[in-house]
Amino acid sequence: MIPLSEGQVPFSADAVIIGGGINGLTTARELAKQGLKNIVILEKNYIGSGSTGRCGGGIRQQWTTEENIRLAQESVRMYEEMSADLGYQVFFRQGGYLMVTESETDLPALRQAAALQNQCGVLTEFLQPQECLRLVPDLDTSNLKGATYCPKDGTAYPFAVVWGYAKACHKLGVNIHIRTTVLDIEMDDGRIKAVVTDRGRITTPVVVNCAGPWARDMAAKVGVSLPNRQERHEIMVSESLKPFLDPMVISLSNGIYFSQSLRGEIVGGIGDQSEPHWENPDDFNTNSQLRFAVRFAKALLAYYPRAAEVRMMRQWAGMYDVTPDHRPILGSVPGLDGYFHICGFSGHGFMLGPVTGVRMARYITTGRQDDIITSLSLDRFEKGEIQADGFVVG
Ligand SMILES: Cc1cc2nc3c(=O)[nH]c(=O)nc-3n(C[C@H](O)[C@H](O)[C@H](O)COP(=O)(O)OP(=O)(O)OC[C@H]3O[C@@H](n4cnc5c(N)ncnc54)[C@H](O)[C@@H]3O)c2cc1C
């Protein structure tokens, strides 16, 4: 059992982290490892209750921008060691990712991305449609034009990851408060002064905004305007089946992704352009929609006809915290001492979270920015230095 407090918050802290998702937990743990004492995590619901506990657990290094490739590559290395490092089984399985397309026009981008990934040391290979059958024997390749495959990509179990990090945080003395809502952030002369919650006020010089889909609201409390918007996404899970599918299959053409979990379930989702964008994440509903079930089933059968006999067991919805270039916003804000944000991960914060925590904790404790944090800072939108990743799928 990990002791999580639901009582009064402490009067003071050296750093307050808002959000008990993967980013809040990894950052808190790394801050503690780097010697910062008296760290408090504030989570308004339960650990993993935001996007993290609703995600597909996919971890891939197949991206078109070098920042995403490098972050994912470093995260994969961390995922490979994570169960041992945290002393907690996170069920990381490297079945690979098979990224397919039905369009000839995607082929140059797939080849180019594979070349960039190879340059970064990622073992991606380009495959002809027929070659996909050695990885997924019953895949319907009739409409496929090509694919890329990286054997080191994979999946982990999101709740195990957050529980593992929560345990590791607790071991290092981090105070985790659940069912505790941040109501306000106080500033004094351009500096962070305190965080006000529904369970008391904490004086602190450092606030890290890891509030996921609520990050924009938290930033607004200190006058920072984030360009993030929220998007609803759903996932469907089947009954458990004997192991038959190693890689995560993901389509650049229609956005479907599906894999088989260690429990044997097919787990997958598909993006929906017609979903409304949500202005207020608290208005968002997590009801499941038949429209999604139908779209997912149709798309799944088109790639994997043998799934026709499979019973679907459950589905759920969650939110993506989306930025204009679908890449995270990291770092601090000039003129606002002690405020940091780690947000805007769109559909890939679970895979980028572990290494982001390491890099951001180093930045927070030493003040030394690294090249990735610099390139993902908020002012890139103002400066027009936007470089969208071409492989945003799902
Ligand atoms: C359907 C779906 C599938 C996805 N699949 C993948 C995938 O396969 N791979 C991948 O890498 N990513 C995936 N993602 C994206 C991924 O889940 C997110 O990018 C990631 O979990 C973000 O983590 P986080 O810690 O930043 O935010 P969150 O996990 O959302 O955590 C933020 C936390 O802050 C808390 N909070 C908010 N406001 C307050 C407040 N005022 N006071 C206190 N606490 C507060 C919330 O309760 C929440 O728990 C998926 C997302 C969804 C919805």
The ligand as an SDF file (V2000), in Angstrom:
LIG
                    3D

 53 58  0  0  0  0  0  0  0  0999 V2000
   -7.8740    7.5580  -25.1610 C   0  0  0  0  0  0  0  0  0  0  0  0
   -6.4360    7.9720  -24.9620 C   0  0  0  0  0  0  0  0  0  0  0  0
   -5.4080    7.1830  -25.4690 C   0  0  0  0  0  0  0  0  0  0  0  0
   -4.0910    7.5770  -25.3170 C   0  0  0  0  0  0  0  0  0  0  0  0
   -3.0990    6.7330  -25.7320 N   0  0  0  0  0  0  0  0  0  0  0  0
   -1.8130    7.0620  -25.5260 C   0  0  0  0  0  0  0  0  0  0  0  0
   -0.7780    6.1570  -25.8850 C   0  0  0  0  0  0  0  0  0  0  0  0
   -1.0290    5.0590  -26.3730 O   0  0  0  0  0  0  0  0  0  0  0  0
    0.5080    6.5440  -25.6560 N   0  0  0  0  0  0  0  0  0  0  0  0
    0.8200    7.7550  -25.1120 C   0  0  0  0  0  0  0  0  0  0  0  0
    1.9940    8.0550  -24.9590 O   0  0  0  0  0  0  0  0  0  0  0  0
   -0.1500    8.6250  -24.7310 N   0  0  0  0  0  0  0  0  0  0  0  0
   -1.4570    8.3080  -24.9200 C   0  0  0  0  0  0  0  0  0  0  0  0
   -2.4270    9.1770  -24.5470 N   0  0  0  0  0  0  0  0  0  0  0  0
   -2.0490   10.4920  -24.0200 C   0  0  0  0  0  0  0  0  0  0  0  0
   -1.5980   10.3840  -22.5760 C   0  0  0  0  0  0  0  0  0  0  0  0
   -2.5940    9.7210  -21.8350 O   0  0  0  0  0  0  0  0  0  0  0  0
   -1.3610   11.7830  -21.9860 C   0  0  0  0  0  0  0  0  0  0  0  0
   -0.5600   12.5640  -22.8530 O   0  0  0  0  0  0  0  0  0  0  0  0
   -0.6380   11.6730  -20.6450 C   0  0  0  0  0  0  0  0  0  0  0  0
   -1.2530   10.7140  -19.8290 O   0  0  0  0  0  0  0  0  0  0  0  0
   -0.6300   13.0230  -19.9570 C   0  0  0  0  0  0  0  0  0  0  0  0
   -0.1760   12.8180  -18.6400 O   0  0  0  0  0  0  0  0  0  0  0  0
   -0.1750   14.0220  -17.6210 P   0  0  0  0  0  0  0  0  0  0  0  0
    0.4270   13.5420  -16.3690 O   0  0  0  0  0  0  0  0  0  0  0  0
    0.4490   15.1970  -18.2770 O   0  0  0  0  0  0  0  0  0  0  0  0
   -1.7190   14.4010  -17.4530 O   0  0  0  0  0  0  0  0  0  0  0  0
   -2.8990   13.6090  -16.7180 P   0  0  0  0  0  0  0  0  0  0  0  0
   -2.6710   12.1490  -16.6720 O   0  0  0  0  0  0  0  0  0  0  0  0
   -4.1760   14.0980  -17.3030 O   0  0  0  0  0  0  0  0  0  0  0  0
   -2.7720   14.1160  -15.2300 O   0  0  0  0  0  0  0  0  0  0  0  0
   -3.1720   15.4050  -14.8400 C   0  0  0  0  0  0  0  0  0  0  0  0
   -3.7680   15.2910  -13.4630 C   0  0  0  0  0  0  0  0  0  0  0  0
   -3.9610   16.5930  -12.9350 O   0  0  0  0  0  0  0  0  0  0  0  0
   -5.0660   16.5330  -12.0850 C   0  0  0  0  0  0  0  0  0  0  0  0
   -5.5720   17.8930  -11.8940 N   0  0  0  0  0  0  0  0  0  0  0  0
   -6.0970   18.6960  -12.8310 C   0  0  0  0  0  0  0  0  0  0  0  0
   -6.4840   19.8700  -12.2890 N   0  0  0  0  0  0  0  0  0  0  0  0
   -6.1690   19.8150  -10.9740 C   0  0  0  0  0  0  0  0  0  0  0  0
   -6.3600   20.7100   -9.8750 C   0  0  0  0  0  0  0  0  0  0  0  0
   -6.9410   21.8950  -10.0170 N   0  0  0  0  0  0  0  0  0  0  0  0
   -5.9280   20.3140   -8.6620 N   0  0  0  0  0  0  0  0  0  0  0  0
   -5.3440   19.0810   -8.4860 C   0  0  0  0  0  0  0  0  0  0  0  0
   -5.1820   18.1880   -9.4740 N   0  0  0  0  0  0  0  0  0  0  0  0
   -5.5850   18.5530  -10.7130 C   0  0  0  0  0  0  0  0  0  0  0  0
   -6.0550   15.6340  -12.8360 C   0  0  0  0  0  0  0  0  0  0  0  0
   -7.0180   15.0680  -11.9830 O   0  0  0  0  0  0  0  0  0  0  0  0
   -5.1250   14.6020  -13.4540 C   0  0  0  0  0  0  0  0  0  0  0  0
   -5.0510   13.4030  -12.7160 O   0  0  0  0  0  0  0  0  0  0  0  0
   -3.7670    8.8030  -24.6590 C   0  0  0  0  0  0  0  0  0  0  0  0
   -4.8020    9.5970  -24.1440 C   0  0  0  0  0  0  0  0  0  0  0  0
   -6.1170    9.1860  -24.2750 C   0  0  0  0  0  0  0  0  0  0  0  0
   -7.2080   10.0450  -23.6980 C   0  0  0  0  0  0  0  0  0  0  0  0
  1  2  1  0
  2  3  1  0
  2 52  2  0
  3  4  2  0
  4  5  1  0
  4 50  1  0
  5  6  2  0
  6  7  1  0
  6 13  1  0
  7  8  2  0
  7  9  1  0
  9 10  1  0
 10 11  2  0
 10 12  1  0
 12 13  2  0
 13 14  1  0
 14 15  1  0
 14 50  1  0
 15 16  1  0
 16 17  1  0
 16 18  1  0
 18 19  1  0
 18 20  1  0
 20 21  1  0
 20 22  1  0
 22 23  1  0
 23 24  1  0
 24 25  2  0
 24 26  1  0
 24 27  1  0
 27 28  1  0
 28 29  2  0
 28 30  1  0
 28 31  1  0
 31 32  1  0
 32 33  1  0
 33 34  1  0
 33 48  1  0
 34 35  1  0
 35 36  1  0
 35 46  1  0
 36 37  1  0
 36 45  1  0
 37 38  2  0
 38 39  1  0
 39 40  1  0
 39 45  2  0
 40 41  1  0
 40 42  2  0
 42 43  1  0
 43 44  2  0
 44 45  1  0
 46 47  1  0
 46 48  1  0
 48 49  1  0
 50 51  2  0
 51 52  1  0
 52 53  1  0
M  END
$$$$
